[in-house]
Every structure is written in structure tokens, then in C-alpha cells.
Amino acid sequence: MGHAGMADAAVRYLRSVRGTSAAPRRVEALPRPELRCVGADERAPVDPAEFRRVLGNFATGVTVVTAPCADGPAGFACQSFSSLSLDPPLVAFMVGRTSTTWPRIAHAGVFCVNVLGSRQGELCRGFAVSGGDKFAGVAHDAAPVSGSPRLAGALAWIDCAVHAVHTGGDHLIVVGRVTALGTTGTDDAPLLFHRGRFL
């Protein structure tokens, strides 16, 4: 079912549960879950290698998340990026809790998501490693609101402020409020990651 079909189904459902009342039915938000670590006795018996192998069948887009920092720009490759909300405009990405780049981005309080094109695999690999000057020789300019690096040749950029951070096992779920965005007009396919390699 496409987006239009899902929207039609949602409208039909809402009309059916609304009944004859003219007032729209109010939907209550669920209570916020308690944030805590997962106990050892709660861990599912799933082998990490098998988990990675099976989930690797899901192809994802590839981005580089960047931020302006006092000690120089920060950035890391990220394939767990997604749009989240239209109103307000929110996006989200996941980052490992052991990341050494994330604390720098968190301290900046802003970031830019650079959506990579199919010819930017090497650029992505450069941002996937720890340490070193990841921006050496990388052309970029400043995003209009945050000043975060916008990488040359990226298909699109999304300028954000950190909106919320949630725990998610060994990762953090970072929600960003979009302050500006755009495309670069680059006529290229997106860079995809599937089964451990770029497509």
C-alpha cells in the first residue's frame, strides 16, 4: 500500500471511530516510559552476529552528521537516520553510546545531516573511522542556521538543533528540530548500504 492508500485508510478509520459526533475524537498521549538500562535477565537470546546479518538485509541510506565545535568541526557516518515528524519538523538518528564524536556534537547543541550520493562512498569511509582530521581535504561550507558543515556534493542537507535524546540499549536516539534544509541539485542516486557494503 502506497502513502496515498495508507492516508485514505487512516481517514476511513478515524471517521468510523468518530461516529456521529461532530467533535473530533481526542487521542491521549501514552505516558512517557521509564528510562533505564536493560537488565542481564531481560536480554533476548539473540546472537549479535546473527542479529547484524539478518538486519543487514534492510538497505539504508547513508548520511554524515556534522557539527561546528570550538576545537574544529565534528562529524561521523550515520546510516540510522530518519524523518520523524512534519509538525513540528523533526528528524532522528541513532548513535552508539561509545561514540567519541557524539559528545562534541551534543555540546554544540546543533548538527547538520548530509545525505550522501552514490559516488561518495570514500567520503563516507573517511567519516566512519575514529580519530584523525576527518575534514582534511573535504570541501564544505556552513549551514545557514547552525553553521554546521555542509559537505560538497551531498544530495541534501538538513540543519537542526538538538531537540531530545533518548536511550535505546547500546545506542542513543537523537531527535533534531529542523531549522533549515535543502537540496544541492546534484543529479545522482543516493548512497545505499546493504549487507555490509555500499550500493
Backbone as a chain_set.jsonl record, in Angstrom:
{"seq": "MGHAGMADAAVRYLRSVRGTSAAPRRVEALPRPELRCVGADERAPVDPAEFRRVLGNFATGVTVVTAPCADGPAGFACQSFSSLSLDPPLVAFMVGRTSTTWPRIAHAGVFCVNVLGSRQGELCRGFAVSGGDKFAGVAHDAAPVSGSPRLAGALAWIDCAVHAVHTGGDHLIVVGRVTALGTTGTDDAPLLFHRGRFL", "coords": {"N": [[0.844, -1.187, 0.0], [0.639, 2.156, -0.945], [1.717, 5.534, 0.037], [-0.5, 7.261, -0.325], [-2.611, 5.427, -0.265], [-2.375, 4.46, 2.365], [-2.926, 6.812, 3.761], [-5.591, 7.277, 3.005], [-6.775, 5.018, 4.172], [-6.312, 5.563, 6.859], [-7.882, 7.863, 7.208], [-10.447, 6.785, 6.724], [-10.614, 5.031, 8.895], [-10.521, 6.792, 11.097], [-12.878, 8.214, 10.679], [-14.713, 6.178, 11.098], [-14.426, 5.528, 13.816], [-15.093, 7.89, 14.97], [-17.77, 8.181, 14.862], [-21.032, 9.618, 15.063], [-20.577, 12.003, 16.198], [-19.803, 15.452, 15.993], [-17.55, 16.63, 16.948], [-14.034, 16.219, 16.868], [-12.412, 13.164, 17.761], [-10.524, 12.878, 20.685], [-7.147, 12.039, 21.06], [-5.282, 10.535, 23.424], [-2.012, 11.009, 24.681], [0.408, 8.467, 25.248], [1.761, 7.489, 28.445], [5.044, 8.652, 29.339], [7.709, 6.421, 28.881], [9.595, 4.711, 31.425], [12.983, 5.462, 31.688], [15.649, 3.346, 31.596], [18.384, 1.073, 32.16], [18.759, -2.036, 30.397], [18.254, -5.026, 32.043], [20.42, -7.831, 32.807], [19.003, -10.212, 32.926], [16.946, -9.748, 31.207], [17.729, -9.817, 28.643], [17.365, -10.835, 25.292], [17.847, -14.076, 23.852], [19.593, -13.675, 21.45], [21.982, -14.014, 19.013], [24.575, -11.694, 18.537], [26.008, -11.506, 16.074], [24.316, -12.843, 14.311], [22.081, -11.229, 14.514], [23.086, -8.859, 13.358], [23.605, -9.866, 10.77], [21.052, -10.598, 9.776], [19.556, -8.183, 9.997], [21.038, -6.714, 8.281], [19.986, -7.104, 5.795], [18.212, -5.15, 5.329], [18.16, -2.399, 3.402], [19.719, 0.749, 3.721], [19.81, 4.357, 3.587], [22.669, 6.572, 3.481], [24.304, 8.841, 5.581], [26.17, 11.759, 6.656], [26.674, 13.109, 9.724], [27.207, 16.286, 10.971], [28.828, 18.897, 12.896], [29.501, 22.183, 14.262], [32.296, 22.849, 16.22], [34.141, 24.051, 19.07], [36.781, 23.234, 18.978], [37.198, 22.656, 16.346], [35.512, 21.312, 13.398], [33.147, 18.601, 13.788], [32.213, 15.234, 12.937], [30.443, 12.301, 11.796], [29.856, 9.162, 10.129], [26.609, 7.991, 9.379], [24.048, 5.683, 9.224], [21.63, 5.289, 10.32], [19.406, 7.128, 10.061], [16.417, 9.085, 9.991], [13.35, 10.622, 8.886], [10.992, 12.103, 11.133], [8.797, 13.681, 12.132], [6.285, 15.881, 10.841], [5.016, 18.11, 11.907], [5.823, 19.342, 14.833], [8.629, 20.0, 12.582], [10.673, 17.316, 12.632], [13.579, 15.245, 12.845], [15.455, 12.174, 13.165], [18.253, 10.352, 14.481], [20.386, 7.543, 15.212], [23.012, 6.867, 17.484], [25.958, 5.265, 18.59], [26.557, 4.602, 22.049], [29.164, 4.637, 22.815], [30.438, 6.336, 21.143], [32.92, 8.686, 20.247], [32.633, 11.028, 18.956], [30.007, 11.924, 19.222], [29.656, 13.212, 21.868], [30.875, 15.704, 21.391], [29.225, 16.792, 19.405], [26.839, 16.865, 20.818], [27.504, 18.755, 22.755], [27.748, 20.987, 21.15], [25.104, 21.32, 20.439], [23.743, 21.55, 18.087], [23.354, 20.352, 14.691], [24.085, 19.104, 11.369], [22.628, 17.136, 8.911], [23.973, 15.386, 6.312], [23.035, 14.12, 3.317], [24.256, 11.511, 1.523], [25.515, 10.958, -1.831], [25.664, 8.431, -4.45], [28.285, 8.324, -5.357], [29.895, 8.923, -3.249], [31.121, 7.129, -1.544], [33.788, 6.75, -0.608], [34.18, 9.118, 0.782], [32.336, 8.719, 2.829], [33.524, 6.508, 4.121], [35.754, 7.768, 5.184], [34.62, 9.294, 7.201], [33.732, 7.341, 8.839], [35.666, 6.29, 10.422], [37.524, 6.358, 13.524], [39.105, 9.095, 15.153], [41.775, 11.282, 13.933], [41.849, 13.864, 11.367], [38.952, 14.274, 10.029], [37.933, 16.046, 8.235], [39.907, 16.868, 6.555], [40.856, 18.001, 3.447], [38.235, 17.895, 2.591], [35.683, 19.418, 0.941], [33.536, 21.942, 2.07], [30.826, 24.019, 3.262], [29.143, 26.412, 5.42], [26.172, 25.539, 7.104], [23.074, 27.366, 7.046], [21.782, 28.15, 9.505], [22.797, 26.763, 11.838], [25.5, 26.717, 11.316], [26.855, 24.422, 10.919], [28.974, 22.049, 9.169], [28.284, 21.752, 5.734], [28.527, 19.302, 3.42], [30.235, 19.274, 0.343], [28.766, 18.191, -2.671], [26.907, 16.497, -1.544], [23.594, 15.094, -1.601], [21.455, 16.265, -0.265], [20.752, 18.427, 2.531], [20.148, 18.83, 6.007], [19.547, 21.057, 8.412], [19.793, 21.33, 11.886], [18.641, 21.654, 15.338], [19.453, 20.195, 18.455], [16.855, 18.428, 19.796], [15.836, 16.446, 21.531], [17.058, 13.67, 23.466], [17.134, 10.222, 23.722], [17.419, 7.082, 25.455], [18.431, 3.979, 24.024], [19.048, 1.04, 24.38], [22.273, -0.015, 23.562], [22.655, 2.263, 22.165], [21.992, 5.776, 21.486], [19.082, 7.69, 20.914], [18.703, 10.307, 18.955], [16.901, 13.211, 18.606], [16.203, 15.723, 16.331], [15.327, 19.12, 15.81], [14.242, 20.585, 12.904], [15.722, 23.335, 11.356], [16.431, 24.479, 8.987], [16.663, 23.462, 5.544], [17.595, 21.745, 2.511], [18.225, 20.942, -0.985], [20.957, 20.057, -3.137], [20.887, 20.016, -5.818], [22.324, 18.138, -7.117], [22.634, 15.715, -9.555], [22.333, 12.725, -8.91], [22.237, 9.316, -7.788], [21.164, 8.056, -4.55], [23.511, 7.126, -1.937], [23.632, 3.86, -0.835], [23.505, 1.391, 1.778], [23.976, -2.003, 2.174], [23.887, -5.277, 3.315], [26.469, -5.084, 4.422], [27.931, -3.574, 2.58], [28.443, -0.839, 0.258], [26.047, 0.323, -2.112]], "CA": [[0.0, 0.0, 0.0], [1.43, 3.378, -1.023], [1.419, 6.575, 1.032], [-1.866, 7.735, -0.532], [-3.521, 4.388, 0.223], [-2.333, 4.452, 3.827], [-3.615, 8.012, 4.235], [-7.028, 7.032, 2.835], [-7.181, 4.039, 5.182], [-6.311, 6.244, 8.153], [-9.057, 8.747, 7.245], [-11.637, 5.936, 6.878], [-10.628, 4.53, 10.266], [-10.872, 7.879, 12.018], [-14.308, 8.502, 10.509], [-15.513, 5.083, 11.668], [-14.405, 5.567, 15.281], [-15.623, 9.163, 15.423], [-19.216, 8.036, 14.991], [-21.842, 10.728, 14.576], [-20.196, 13.229, 16.879], [-19.156, 16.426, 15.125], [-16.245, 16.974, 17.522], [-13.029, 15.174, 16.624], [-12.068, 12.329, 18.898], [-9.222, 13.243, 21.246], [-6.223, 10.928, 21.248], [-4.409, 10.818, 24.559], [-0.641, 10.531, 24.561], [0.781, 7.441, 26.215], [2.72, 8.002, 29.43], [6.451, 8.517, 28.962], [8.267, 5.215, 29.5], [10.714, 4.889, 32.346], [14.26, 5.235, 31.031], [16.541, 2.566, 32.448], [19.198, 0.09, 31.449], [18.18, -3.373, 30.291], [18.896, -5.966, 32.952], [21.01, -9.015, 32.179], [17.991, -11.261, 32.837], [15.947, -9.363, 30.214], [18.312, -9.878, 27.303], [16.87, -11.922, 24.456], [18.934, -14.959, 23.417], [19.868, -13.456, 20.033], [23.406, -13.867, 18.756], [24.818, -10.395, 17.895], [26.415, -11.665, 14.678], [23.114, -13.197, 13.55], [21.272, -10.004, 14.504], [23.67, -7.972, 12.351], [23.452, -10.474, 9.444], [19.655, -10.536, 9.332], [19.155, -6.791, 9.813], [21.791, -6.181, 7.151], [19.19, -7.249, 4.593], [17.431, -3.926, 5.164], [19.017, -1.366, 2.809], [19.519, 2.083, 4.297], [20.551, 5.474, 3.048], [23.865, 6.883, 4.253], [24.474, 10.261, 5.835], [27.218, 12.199, 7.56], [26.17, 14.104, 10.674], [28.303, 17.193, 11.274], [28.53, 19.982, 13.831], [30.613, 23.107, 14.491], [32.774, 22.734, 17.597], [35.181, 25.025, 19.405], [38.086, 22.688, 18.608], [37.141, 22.253, 14.947], [34.273, 20.606, 13.069], [33.0, 17.187, 14.133], [31.307, 14.536, 12.041], [30.531, 10.844, 11.735], [28.967, 8.496, 9.183], [25.413, 7.502, 10.074], [23.042, 5.088, 8.342], [20.365, 5.143, 11.056], [18.756, 8.431, 10.025], [15.037, 9.005, 9.517], [12.419, 11.705, 9.197], [10.207, 11.696, 12.291], [7.549, 14.422, 12.312], [6.09, 17.059, 9.999], [4.575, 19.232, 12.723], [6.884, 20.17, 14.283], [9.538, 19.252, 11.714], [11.679, 16.607, 13.417], [14.277, 14.094, 12.285], [16.104, 11.403, 14.229], [19.31, 9.413, 14.117], [20.893, 6.761, 16.328], [24.463, 6.888, 17.59], [26.45, 4.383, 19.647], [26.855, 5.302, 23.298], [30.615, 4.717, 22.97], [30.968, 7.254, 20.144], [33.713, 9.8, 20.766], [32.214, 12.238, 18.245], [28.713, 12.386, 19.699], [29.711, 14.222, 22.934], [31.207, 17.004, 20.811], [28.017, 17.283, 18.739], [25.879, 17.179, 21.885], [27.931, 20.009, 23.373], [27.416, 22.058, 20.204], [23.654, 21.505, 20.51], [23.207, 21.662, 16.728], [24.004, 19.449, 13.739], [23.571, 19.072, 10.002], [22.633, 15.807, 8.3], [24.337, 15.44, 4.903], [22.59, 12.899, 2.633], [25.309, 11.243, 0.545], [25.214, 10.403, -3.14], [26.25, 7.114, -4.73], [29.722, 8.43, -5.643], [30.561, 9.44, -2.061], [31.471, 6.018, -0.663], [35.076, 7.005, 0.049], [33.938, 10.185, 1.757], [31.672, 8.085, 3.966], [34.51, 5.709, 4.847], [36.595, 8.68, 5.939], [33.902, 9.733, 8.392], [33.365, 6.16, 9.628], [36.785, 5.894, 11.277], [37.732, 7.181, 14.711], [40.355, 9.845, 15.22], [42.258, 11.944, 12.734], [41.1, 15.012, 10.859], [38.035, 13.751, 9.027], [37.582, 17.097, 7.276], [41.073, 17.213, 5.732], [40.605, 17.877, 2.017], [36.801, 17.747, 2.31], [35.073, 20.718, 0.676], [32.27, 22.163, 2.768], [30.521, 25.375, 3.697], [28.381, 26.427, 6.669], [24.71, 25.533, 7.045], [22.675, 28.749, 7.306], [21.346, 28.466, 10.869], [23.693, 26.219, 12.863], [26.896, 26.839, 10.96], [27.434, 23.084, 10.779], [29.489, 21.821, 7.825], [27.52, 21.134, 4.65], [29.539, 18.675, 2.584], [30.067, 19.461, -1.095], [28.376, 17.003, -3.415], [25.811, 15.762, -0.896], [22.323, 15.277, -2.302], [20.574, 17.13, 0.517], [21.241, 18.765, 3.864], [19.1, 19.163, 6.965], [20.152, 21.805, 9.509], [18.958, 21.003, 13.048], [19.018, 21.855, 16.732], [19.139, 19.001, 19.242], [15.53, 18.593, 20.399], [15.715, 15.485, 22.633], [17.923, 12.493, 23.373], [16.544, 9.109, 24.458], [18.25, 5.882, 25.478], [17.952, 2.854, 23.228], [20.023, -0.036, 24.5], [23.648, 0.461, 23.479], [22.644, 3.472, 21.338], [21.166, 6.911, 21.862], [18.171, 8.144, 19.871], [18.804, 11.768, 18.952], [15.836, 13.876, 17.85], [16.587, 17.075, 15.963], [14.299, 20.007, 15.248], [14.774, 21.123, 11.651], [15.704, 24.79, 11.275], [16.59, 24.8, 7.563], [17.005, 22.273, 4.765], [17.593, 21.976, 1.083], [18.928, 20.012, -1.853], [22.069, 20.711, -3.827], [20.693, 19.931, -7.26], [23.209, 17.117, -7.663], [21.872, 14.685, -10.263], [22.995, 11.478, -8.565], [21.437, 8.41, -6.957], [21.648, 8.051, -3.168], [24.406, 6.066, -1.491], [22.906, 2.889, -0.019], [24.297, 0.392, 2.482], [23.201, -3.248, 2.186], [24.704, -6.468, 3.565], [27.85, -4.736, 4.726], [28.66, -2.872, 1.533], [27.739, 0.248, -0.405], [25.437, 0.044, -3.409]], "C": [[0.884, 1.243, 0.0], [1.022, 4.376, 0.035], [-0.022, 7.067, 0.904], [-2.87, 6.721, -0.006], [-3.552, 4.325, 1.735], [-3.068, 5.654, 4.406], [-5.128, 7.83, 4.125], [-7.54, 6.069, 3.895], [-7.264, 4.691, 6.56], [-7.528, 7.146, 8.288], [-10.324, 7.934, 7.445], [-11.747, 5.419, 8.308], [-11.072, 5.617, 11.238], [-12.345, 8.24, 11.907], [-15.163, 7.426, 11.165], [-15.534, 5.14, 13.19], [-14.975, 6.864, 15.826], [-17.137, 9.096, 15.601], [-19.936, 9.243, 14.429], [-21.479, 12.04, 15.24], [-19.465, 14.164, 15.929], [-17.752, 16.758, 15.626], [-15.253, 15.865, 17.238], [-12.69, 14.428, 17.897], [-10.666, 12.667, 19.394], [-8.396, 11.988, 21.472], [-5.256, 11.304, 22.358], [-3.014, 10.247, 24.309], [-0.38, 9.462, 25.617], [1.748, 8.023, 27.233], [4.145, 7.758, 28.975], [7.026, 7.288, 29.638], [9.419, 5.551, 30.435], [12.006, 4.556, 31.609], [15.197, 4.518, 31.989], [17.346, 1.628, 31.577], [18.473, -1.253, 31.414], [18.968, -4.312, 31.195], [19.411, -7.19, 32.228], [19.976, -10.118, 32.0], [16.911, -10.949, 31.801], [16.469, -9.505, 28.789], [17.794, -11.097, 26.539], [18.043, -12.774, 23.975], [19.165, -14.859, 21.907], [21.359, -13.22, 19.866], [23.658, -12.545, 18.03], [25.211, -10.503, 16.43], [25.212, -11.999, 13.798], [22.185, -11.998, 13.44], [21.762, -9.071, 13.402], [23.45, -8.533, 10.939], [22.035, -10.311, 8.919], [19.231, -9.09, 9.07], [19.903, -6.133, 8.665], [21.056, -6.315, 5.831], [18.315, -6.032, 4.331], [18.364, -2.833, 4.647], [18.683, -0.009, 3.413], [20.278, 3.124, 3.494], [21.737, 5.757, 3.956], [24.007, 8.393, 4.38], [25.771, 10.503, 6.6], [26.625, 13.307, 8.415], [27.346, 14.964, 11.108], [27.856, 18.266, 12.262], [29.74, 20.9, 13.946], [31.028, 23.017, 15.957], [33.914, 23.716, 17.822], [36.562, 24.549, 18.958], [38.128, 22.204, 17.162], [35.896, 21.443, 14.662], [34.316, 19.126, 13.448], [32.04, 16.538, 13.147], [31.494, 13.035, 12.101], [29.524, 10.309, 10.723], [27.813, 7.866, 9.948], [24.42, 6.951, 9.058], [21.695, 4.941, 9.033], [19.685, 6.494, 11.192], [17.351, 8.275, 9.475], [14.314, 10.321, 9.759], [11.509, 11.199, 10.311], [8.853, 12.376, 12.354], [7.499, 15.599, 11.356], [5.762, 18.292, 10.825], [4.728, 18.909, 14.198], [7.812, 19.349, 13.404], [10.689, 18.641, 12.52], [12.305, 15.491, 12.594], [14.939, 13.361, 13.443], [17.26, 10.589, 13.643], [19.755, 8.692, 15.384], [22.412, 6.774, 16.301], [24.874, 6.004, 18.759], [26.837, 5.176, 20.89], [28.351, 5.419, 23.548], [31.25, 5.681, 21.968], [31.755, 8.382, 20.806], [33.342, 11.119, 20.081], [30.92, 12.795, 18.803], [28.809, 13.398, 20.839], [30.039, 15.617, 22.415], [29.992, 17.62, 20.122], [26.974, 17.676, 19.785], [26.217, 18.506, 22.543], [27.62, 21.198, 22.47], [25.914, 22.357, 20.228], [22.977, 21.637, 19.166], [23.932, 20.647, 15.849], [23.377, 19.611, 12.369], [23.693, 17.646, 9.485], [22.894, 15.991, 6.805], [23.974, 14.107, 4.255], [23.545, 12.64, 1.47], [24.797, 10.635, -0.753], [26.027, 9.145, -3.398], [27.75, 7.156, -5.005], [30.512, 8.926, -4.436], [30.907, 8.35, -1.043], [32.775, 6.254, 0.086], [34.956, 8.103, 1.089], [33.302, 9.604, 3.01], [32.662, 7.271, 4.792], [35.424, 6.586, 5.689], [35.949, 9.157, 7.223], [33.497, 8.567, 9.293], [34.478, 5.716, 10.567], [36.905, 6.842, 12.456], [39.084, 7.881, 14.63], [40.734, 10.467, 13.896], [41.386, 13.122, 12.346], [40.211, 14.54, 9.724], [37.713, 14.779, 7.943], [38.754, 17.509, 6.382], [40.764, 16.965, 4.255], [39.151, 17.739, 1.639], [36.183, 19.139, 2.138], [33.736, 20.825, 1.395], [32.078, 23.652, 3.011], [29.631, 25.277, 4.934], [26.881, 26.409, 6.403], [24.204, 26.874, 7.568], [22.301, 29.088, 8.744], [22.377, 28.019, 11.898], [25.165, 26.484, 12.587], [27.603, 25.505, 10.833], [27.934, 22.88, 9.355], [28.472, 21.144, 6.9], [28.541, 20.607, 3.653], [29.227, 18.859, 1.101], [29.707, 18.138, -1.748], [27.282, 16.181, -2.773], [24.512, 16.051, -1.635], [21.418, 16.276, -1.596], [21.221, 17.394, 1.863], [20.056, 19.176, 4.731], [19.777, 19.774, 8.193], [19.236, 21.679, 10.732], [19.531, 21.538, 14.353], [18.644, 20.591, 17.484], [17.852, 19.266, 20.015], [15.352, 17.697, 21.627], [16.683, 14.346, 22.385], [17.321, 11.417, 24.271], [17.512, 7.923, 24.451], [17.596, 4.79, 24.647], [18.969, 1.737, 23.255], [21.436, 0.511, 24.476], [23.783, 1.681, 22.573], [21.836, 4.579, 22.005], [20.318, 7.295, 20.659], [18.133, 9.669, 19.957], [17.718, 12.341, 18.046], [16.275, 15.312, 17.586], [15.416, 17.859, 15.411], [14.901, 20.712, 14.048], [14.608, 22.637, 11.627], [15.877, 25.295, 9.85], [16.948, 23.511, 6.848], [16.988, 22.606, 3.288], [18.297, 20.868, 0.334], [20.0, 20.786, -2.609], [21.916, 20.684, -5.335], [21.597, 18.918, -7.923], [22.372, 15.999, -8.287], [22.563, 13.34, -10.061], [22.026, 10.621, -7.762], [21.967, 8.462, -5.525], [22.631, 6.919, -2.914], [23.614, 5.16, -0.554], [23.879, 1.904, 0.612], [23.439, -0.858, 2.637], [24.153, -4.426, 2.325], [26.192, -6.144, 3.692], [28.62, -4.027, 3.637], [27.783, -1.776, 0.921], [27.187, -0.21, -1.737], [25.446, 1.328, -4.246]], "O": [[1.773, 1.376, 0.841], [0.115, 4.127, 0.829], [-0.696, 7.268, 1.914], [-3.862, 7.091, 0.622], [-4.615, 4.157, 2.333], [-3.753, 5.536, 5.422], [-5.865, 8.188, 5.043], [-8.616, 6.275, 4.456], [-8.177, 4.405, 7.335], [-8.146, 7.198, 9.351], [-11.189, 8.319, 8.231], [-12.84, 5.371, 8.872], [-11.912, 5.373, 12.104], [-12.992, 8.539, 12.911], [-16.218, 7.724, 11.725], [-16.558, 4.831, 13.8], [-15.309, 6.946, 17.008], [-17.715, 9.849, 16.384], [-19.504, 9.826, 13.435], [-22.019, 13.086, 14.88], [-18.612, 13.731, 15.154], [-16.872, 17.118, 14.843], [-15.592, 14.688, 17.355], [-12.684, 15.006, 18.983], [-9.725, 12.733, 18.603], [-8.888, 10.996, 22.01], [-4.506, 12.273, 22.243], [-2.866, 9.14, 23.791], [-0.884, 9.544, 26.737], [2.484, 8.958, 26.917], [4.424, 6.767, 28.3], [6.855, 7.115, 30.845], [10.121, 6.546, 30.254], [12.118, 3.503, 30.982], [15.501, 5.027, 33.067], [17.03, 1.416, 30.407], [17.673, -1.562, 32.298], [20.194, -4.381, 31.121], [18.907, -7.552, 31.164], [20.049, -10.881, 31.038], [16.05, -11.789, 31.539], [15.715, -9.329, 27.833], [17.781, -12.218, 27.047], [19.124, -12.243, 23.717], [18.961, -15.827, 21.174], [21.931, -12.334, 20.501], [23.025, -12.286, 17.006], [24.792, -9.677, 15.62], [25.099, -11.501, 12.678], [21.573, -11.775, 12.396], [20.97, -8.555, 12.614], [23.145, -7.779, 10.015], [21.831, -9.933, 7.765], [18.618, -8.799, 8.043], [19.46, -5.115, 8.132], [21.456, -5.704, 4.84], [17.742, -5.891, 3.251], [19.258, -2.388, 5.368], [17.515, 0.335, 3.592], [21.256, 2.817, 2.812], [21.805, 5.243, 5.073], [23.847, 9.127, 3.405], [26.385, 9.573, 7.121], [26.138, 14.314, 7.901], [28.366, 14.444, 11.561], [26.662, 18.509, 12.439], [30.874, 20.462, 13.754], [30.178, 23.102, 16.843], [34.567, 24.155, 16.876], [37.416, 25.361, 18.601], [39.006, 21.422, 16.797], [35.274, 20.931, 15.593], [35.37, 18.491, 13.43], [31.165, 17.2, 12.589], [32.58, 12.55, 12.42], [28.479, 10.915, 10.487], [28.0, 7.285, 11.018], [24.0, 7.659, 8.143], [20.722, 4.517, 8.41], [19.418, 6.954, 12.302], [17.108, 7.443, 8.601], [14.617, 11.045, 10.707], [11.278, 9.995, 10.423], [7.848, 11.712, 12.606], [8.515, 16.239, 11.084], [6.182, 19.398, 10.484], [3.852, 18.263, 14.773], [7.79, 18.12, 13.47], [11.561, 19.351, 13.021], [11.647, 14.874, 11.757], [14.98, 13.864, 14.565], [17.243, 10.197, 12.477], [19.527, 9.173, 16.494], [23.026, 6.702, 15.237], [24.214, 5.996, 19.798], [27.376, 6.279, 20.796], [28.777, 6.206, 24.394], [32.472, 5.829, 21.945], [31.314, 8.959, 21.8], [33.692, 12.195, 20.566], [30.745, 14.012, 18.856], [28.088, 14.394, 20.793], [29.536, 16.608, 22.944], [29.752, 18.822, 20.237], [26.308, 18.702, 19.649], [25.325, 19.295, 22.855], [27.274, 22.278, 22.948], [25.501, 23.504, 20.059], [21.761, 21.817, 19.101], [24.993, 20.143, 16.217], [22.292, 20.174, 12.222], [24.747, 17.022, 9.61], [22.131, 16.667, 6.115], [24.544, 13.074, 4.605], [23.637, 13.446, 0.543], [23.803, 9.91, -0.78], [26.96, 8.832, -2.659], [28.423, 6.13, -4.898], [31.674, 9.309, -4.576], [30.978, 8.607, 0.159], [32.859, 5.988, 1.285], [35.564, 8.024, 2.157], [33.685, 9.956, 4.126], [32.646, 7.334, 6.021], [35.825, 6.195, 6.785], [36.632, 9.398, 8.219], [32.976, 8.78, 10.388], [34.259, 4.855, 11.419], [36.448, 7.984, 12.399], [40.062, 7.339, 14.114], [40.103, 10.217, 12.869], [40.322, 13.345, 12.924], [40.663, 14.42, 8.585], [37.27, 14.414, 6.853], [38.61, 18.399, 5.545], [40.448, 15.842, 3.864], [38.846, 17.488, 0.473], [36.163, 19.936, 3.076], [32.91, 19.915, 1.336], [33.026, 24.437, 2.974], [29.391, 24.181, 5.44], [26.38, 27.172, 5.577], [24.834, 27.466, 8.445], [22.493, 30.23, 9.163], [22.789, 28.814, 12.743], [25.985, 26.477, 13.505], [28.821, 25.46, 10.657], [27.388, 23.468, 8.422], [27.887, 20.115, 7.235], [29.331, 21.375, 3.103], [28.101, 18.631, 0.659], [30.273, 17.095, -1.419], [26.771, 15.25, -3.395], [24.348, 17.12, -2.223], [20.701, 17.04, -2.241], [22.126, 16.673, 2.283], [19.096, 19.784, 4.257], [20.493, 19.087, 8.922], [18.03, 21.9, 10.622], [20.721, 21.831, 14.464], [17.621, 19.975, 17.184], [17.771, 20.215, 20.794], [14.79, 18.122, 22.637], [17.08, 14.084, 21.249], [17.031, 11.668, 25.44], [18.327, 7.788, 23.538], [16.372, 4.689, 24.577], [19.674, 1.506, 22.273], [21.778, 1.392, 25.265], [24.897, 2.091, 22.247], [21.095, 4.344, 22.959], [20.779, 7.234, 19.519], [17.6, 10.24, 20.909], [17.631, 11.997, 16.867], [16.669, 16.029, 18.506], [14.61, 17.336, 14.641], [15.942, 21.359, 14.154], [13.516, 23.162, 11.845], [15.502, 26.427, 9.545], [17.47, 22.577, 7.457], [16.434, 23.623, 2.872], [18.889, 19.969, 0.932], [19.951, 22.012, -2.705], [22.728, 21.266, -6.053], [21.644, 18.836, -9.15], [21.512, 15.412, -7.629], [23.292, 12.872, -10.935], [21.104, 11.139, -7.131], [23.108, 8.871, -5.309], [22.594, 5.886, -3.583], [23.0, 5.631, 0.404], [24.94, 1.617, 0.057], [22.325, -0.799, 3.157], [25.105, -4.562, 1.556], [27.048, -6.837, 3.142], [29.838, -3.882, 3.74], [26.559, -1.788, 1.051], [27.794, -1.04, -2.415], [24.978, 1.326, -5.385]]}, "num_chains": 1, "name": "protein.A"}
